[in-house]
Amino acid sequence: MTVFEYGEDIVVLDMGLQFPEEDMPGIDYIIPNMGYLKGKEKNLKGVIITHGHYDHIGGIPFILERIGNPPIYTQYLTSLMVLKRQEEFPHLDPVNMNIVKEGETFTVGKMRIKTFPVTHSIPDAMGLSFETKHGNIVVTGDIKVVTDETGNVVVEERN
């Protein structure tokens, strides 16, 4: 889960879950820490899902209502996967799903976002380019930024 904040608008990119490591008995899922969004729900304009893997959609039922049930933007197949997952949680309010197409430019709040196709191990994966007056922020949809044991930033492409 990544938060993009531009001016007063906030957009969340992906809303997945992590599966526990072997040394974490009794833990089923690890969901993102939403503390940063507390009190900023009115600024949250939407959630964009880049593709349908659980590490990108699995947290939606546990998080979406807690942050005000903002609209979701994603491609068609991913939308079906999200909606199917939501059927497991009938007590939750329905999601506000918006389908975007490959190569389409759309606006969330005041942010203009262009989609582009990416090759991934699941169909309908997309990258995003957030247009700002300072330059574009490009997200490929599945890059993990971590630090190594010395504190240096390491970028890992995930598949």
Steps between C-alpha positions, in 0.01 A plus 500: 500500500649829388357846570533779244424844638496799271367827636196404707420184304602151603493191277584154631677264263422133560360360821650159550592269777814313589511139608688426822848351515564159656600664829156666540272219625134588548507794259284460189560833321703815538315810383649844436527755778239766427604738777610770254148520356326545835327837499570549127209291368333808346810552284506140376364519146544141389687171494674375185571129469776407253422128475315214668763320706410470871796714601318780311128427567492275807477780756200675343235332720697581815592858414253669263219576746746621762612777264155610381431250215658714224448405133726237346654542154636197315478300179215260429648162599642642822162655580338156469759352736440776756122459477527122535718542809246743648232225480684334790410807711123550450475727807708770327360784290536449124810647340477786252684343205627705205641320197795659323647380174857446391647827373216706647554824689262567787473741791474416869445815703732746327753234399524402133612141461586312183505122483741297292533124443761299685603139464425300812403148603132602514289652220375859516800632691566871452755763579410858585638843430386771741523836323612793715627849419837387639526195274343160471517227762511160331395182677549164331262320733734246658829643617600460863732753664686363801817575692784254543681429827718810453204733441549537125186511287453195280232479230368153429278420204237249603327248277 
